[in-house]
Amino acid sequence: MAMHGMRGLSIFISDVRNCHNKEQERSRVDKELGNIRNRFKKEKGLTPYDKKKYVWKMLYIYMLGYDVDFGHMEAVSLISAPKYPEKQVGYIVTSCLLNENHDFLRLAINTVRNDIIGRNETSQCLSLTLVGNIGGREFAESLAPDVQKLILSSSCRPLVRKKAALCLLRLFRKNPDVVNVEGWADRMAQLLDERDLGVLTASMSLLVSLVSNNHEAYWVCLPKCVKILERIARNQDVPQEYTYYGIPSPWLQVKTMRALQYFPTIEDPNTRRTLFEVLQRILMGTDVVKNVNKNNASHAVLFEALALVMHLDAEKEMLSQCVALLGKFIAVREPNIRYLGLENMTRMLIVADVQEIIKRHQAQIITSLKDPDISICRRALDLLYGMCDVTNAKDIVEELLQYLSSADFTMREELSLKAAILAEKFAPDLSWYVDVILQLIEKAGDFISDDIWFRVVQFVTNNDDLQPYAAAKAKEYLDKPAVHEKMVKVCAYILGEYSHLLARRPGCSPKEIFSIIHEKLPTVRTTTIPILLSAYAKILMHTQPPDQVLKNQIWAIFTKYESCIDAEIQQRAVEYFALSQKGAALMDILAEMPKFPERQSSLIKKAEDTEGDTAEQSAIKLRAQQQPSNALVVTDQRPANGAPPPVSVGHLSVVKAPNMNDTEDHNSTEQAPSQENGNISKVDPQPPSADLLSDLLGPLAIEAPPGAAVQYEHNAAPGLDGGPDAVDGLAIVPVAVETNTIQPIVNIAERFRALCLKDSGVLYEDPYIQIGIKAEWRAHHGRLVLFLGNKNTSPLISVQALILPPAHLKMELSLVPDAIPPRAQVQCPLEVVNLQPSRDIAVLDFSYKFGTDMVNVKLRLPAVLNKFLQPISVSAEEFFPQWRSLAGPPLKLQEVVRGVRPMALPEMANLLHSFGLMISQGLDPNPNNLVASTTFSSEKTHGMLCLVRIETDPADRTQLRMTLASGDPTLTFELKEFIKEQLVSIPTVHQAAPPALPAAPPTPQIPPNDPAALLAGLLS
Amino acid sequence: MCFEKVIRELGGVILSRGPKLCNFVDWRGFKVVYKRYASLYFCMCIDQDDNELEVLEIIHHFVEILDRYFGSVCELDLIFNFHKAYYILDELLLAGELQESSKKTVARLIAAQVFCLMEPCCFNGFTFQ
C-alpha cells in the first residue's frame, strides 16, 4: 500500500519518539523543517511521492504543537493533483493546517468546485469534507448551490449525499445570509423520507440548523419528525447495523427530538398525542443497565426526551414524572448521570413551574455541591442559584458560605459572586445581607470583586436604619487580627461615615474607632490608604466637642502623607488637612454621602455577562428569553425594602456643584491658599476617592432603560387619551440633561426624535459644544460617527464619553480625546451590532469641563429599533402563506390600540414608511386598512420578515387594531410596542378613569378565500 | 486560538481530573466531553446546550471503529498511522456532526479508500464498492 510504504515518515516519527527531552525533540523537528523547506524550494526533482511524504511530515510536526509557517502552498497544490493518493493528502492536510480565513484557500476554490460538480465520487467526497470542515464565506458564496443540488440528486449515492447535507449545514451555520434556503422546507420534507439512515441522520442535523434559524418555514417537517421518532424509538424497520448496543440509532433519536424543540408548539392533536406516547415510553422505559455504553446511549435519548417534554408544556403530571426521574438521577453514584440530573433540573427551573417540587431535593443537591468533582459542584451551584427564593435563601446562602472555605480555588469567585447576589435578591432583612457580605469578604477576600463591597456600601448608605448595625459590625470585624485588605476598605469606609452613630456605645468613641482603623494602616497597600484618610477626616469632623489629642494625631498623619509619592494620597492629605482647619466648611464638604440612585445591581449584570453566547441559539435559551428576567424584576422592587424611592440620576451632580458654591460663600477669605492646589480638585468633596465614587455611581446609574420607562407609562394608563404633544411626553424619560449650569440650546428630545428618522444631524448643542451624528446602517450592523465640535476659542478639557448600551446592542466607541482644541471638531466612530430585537435605547454619558464649569449630559443615541428595519415589498402570493403560517401568539400578536394621535390614512402610511415599513397597496381590500412589511436584522434573527396590518376605524381616528407577525416572539412584541409608541401620543396627564371602551372595529363576514378574511382570521 | 494553546489548556484541565469523575468539564464557555482509553484521551468540545452523553458515545463509536480497523488498536497504531486516523475521522464526523452511525458502513468506506490508494490509476470513472 502506498501509505504503508512511507518509510521516511515512519523513521521521522520514530526519531521524534526516541528523543529524550523537549530540546532534542525541537532540534530534530527543526532539522526536518529545514530539510522540507529546502526540498520545497528547489521544486524540480520532487516526485509526487516526495511531496506527499513531506506534507504528511508537516502535519505531524504541526500536531506536536510546532508552528509550521510554510509549505501551505504545497499542501493546497496537492488538491489539484491528478491522482487520488496525492489529492487525498492535499485535502486532509489543507483542512488541518489552514482555517477558513486563510488566503491560500481562495486558490483552491476552483479545484474544489470542479471536484464537487465532477462525476468522480471519491473526489466529491474529499472536496465536500474539506468544505464541511473549513468552508468560509467565499466557499458558501460560490459552492452552496452546487452542494444543495448534490443533496437532492437521485444519481448520487448516500455517501455523497450525507456529506453534502453536512457540508451545507456548515456553510449555512457560518453564513446564513449567503446560503439561499428559500423553498427548502419542501426539500427538507422530502429528505426526511430518506430510507438510508446515514443520510437521514445527516439531514436531521441540517434540519436542526435550519429550524433554529427560522422555524416557521419548516412546519411541514414537524409531523415527519414525529413519525421518524416514532419509527426509530419503536425499533421498526431499523437495520441491525444502525442499532448501537441494542438501541436503535440513539443519535438520530436525539437529533430528531432536538429539531422538535425549535417549534414553539405542536398544534395538531394527533401528532401531539403520538409524540407524547413516544416520550412517555422513553421516560418510563429507560432502565439502568450494567453496560456503560448502552447506559450512556439510552440516557442520551432520555435526557433529550426530558428536554422536549419541558419544552412542550406537558401536563403537570408528566412534568412531575420528569422531576421525579431527575430526583432519582441526582442521587445516583454514577457521576455522569448525576451531573446531567443537576444540569437538567436547572433547565427545568427556567421552563416550568416546578420550583416547589425541586425544593424537596435541596439536601441532596447540597451534597453534590460538596462533591470532589468540580464539574458536578458547578452544576449543583447553578441549580442552587436558580432554585433560590425568599423561602430558602437563608439556608442556601449559609451553605454556600460554609462551603466557600473548602471549595476548589477555581470556583471561589463564582461561588462568592452568586452568594452575594442571592443575599441581595432574597434578603429577609438587610442586616442579614450585611452579615453575609462581611462573612464573604472574611472567608474569601481574594475572590471578592470590588463590585460586591461597593454594593454593600450602597445599601448601607441608602438605608438609614441599617447604618448603626453596619457600623457596629464593621467595628467587630476590624477588631479581629489579620483582616483581609478588602475588609479594611469596606469597614473603614462604613466606620468613617457612620461610626458617630455608635458614639455612646462602649469602645466606640471616635478615638477608639480611629485607633482600630489606624492599626491597620501599616498592613495595607497604597490603594487603600486614601479610604483610610477619608475615614479619619470624617471621624475628625464627627468628633463633637473637638478632641484636641485626636485632632493632633490625625493632623500628624495628614502632614506625614503630604509628601507621599502617590499623588492620590498626597492630594487627600493636603486637602483634608486644609479643610479640617476650616471648621464649619468641613461639615458641609465632608457631610454624609447622599443616597445612591437605585439601579440594577452591577453584580447581577456581571453574572449575566459571564454567561457565554454560543453560535446557535439553543431552544432552551430562546425559551428563556421569553420569560421575564428575575434579576431585573427583583432589583426593581428593591425600594420595598425600606429604601427611599428611586432618586433621579440628576442627583449625581448635586454632590458636586453645590459644595463648590458653599465654599465660596462661606469662606471667600480662606479661598486663596486652597486654590494653589487647583480649585478643581480642591473642592471635590467625594470621599473616599474619585475613582471609587465613579465606580459606585458608575455606568449603571441609569436604572431603567428609557424604553422601559416609556412602556411603564403605557401600562400605567392604558387607553388614555393623551395630549397632542408627543415630544414633551418623551421628555418624561429620566435620561436627559442634568442640572448643569450650562443649558443646551436645542431641544434634545426633539433632536433625538428627528435622528431616529434620519441618519445625520445635531444631537446636542450648548454654548460650548456641538455634538453631531452621522450614521450608516447595514443589516444588523451600524456605524455611527460622533462629531464633537468645540465652538470656543479655548479648549474643552476632561472630555469623557461613555456609552451605556442596552443589553441587546454591542457598542464600541473608539477613543475619545481628553481635550478638544479650540474651534476644532473631532470624530469618534462608534460601532454598533444589534444582537436581538429590543426597544431599549443606548445612552451617551458625555461630560466635559470648560473653565470651571463641569457639564455632564446623558443623551439617548438614535440606535433605535427602526434603524434595523429594511422595507421589503411582498406580493400577495408571498404575504398570505406567511401570514397564515404565523398562526397566533406569541408569533402573531394583535392589540386594539386606543389614544392614537388622530391622523389621516396617508399620513399614517407616511409615518410607517419613515420607520422602514413598506406599505403594500391593495393587499387588503378594505381601504381603511394598511398592510405593511419589513425585514428586521439582528444577530439573533438575521434578516427576518415582519408583517403588519393596521385596521383603522374611520369613525374614530383615535383607535385602531394592529396585528403584527414575525418568526420571533420577541421581535413581534417589540415591533408591536414600537409602532404603538409611534402612533400613540404619550399621556402627560393622568385621567381618573379610562374612557368608555369603544367597540372593536367591525369584522364583517367574508367568504373564506377572500384576502380580507385571511387577514382577519388571525388568532383563532 | 492556536492549536497548541488549546491542547495545553485542555491538558491542564483534563489530566488533573481523577478517574472516577464525570466525563464533562466546563471550558471557556464551552463544554469538553472527554474519555480516557488506556493512556489516550479523546476530547470533543461542544456547546453548553448540546447533549453530552450523545457526544460521549460518538467518541466511543470512533474508538470502536479504530479498534475494528487496526485490530485491537493501541497508541502506537495511531501515532504511526495518524493520517489514517484522520481519514477515518473524516468518514465519521463532518462539520462537527455525526455523519455515519453504522460501523459497517464506515468500515466499508474506509476499505474502499484504502483500495483506492493502492490502485495506481483509479481516477477515471472508477467507483468502488
Interface residues (C-beta under 8 A of the other chain):
Chain A: M1 A2 M3 S10 I13 R17 W56 L59 Y60 Y62 M63 G65 Y66 P82 K83 Y84 P85 Q88 V89 I92 C96 R119 N120 E121 T122 L128 T129 G132 N133 L159 K162 K163 L166 C167 L169 R170 R173 L197 G198 T201 A202 S205 P239 E241 Y242 Y244 S249 P250 W251 L252 V254 R258 N293 N296 A297 H299 A300 F303 E304 P335 N336 R338 Y339 L340 P372 D373 I374 S375 I376 R378 G612 D613 T614 A615 E616 S618 A619 I620 K621
Chain B: F3 E4 I7 R8 R17 G18 K20 L21 C22 N23 F24 V25 D26 R28 G29 F30 D47 Q48 D49 N51 E52 L53 E54 L56 E57 I58 H60 H61 I79 F80 N81 F82 H83 K84 Y86 Y87 D90 L94 A95 E97 L98 Q99 E100 S101 S102 K103 K104 T105 L109 Q113 V114 C116 L117 M118 E119 P120 C121 C122 F123 G125 F126 T127 F128
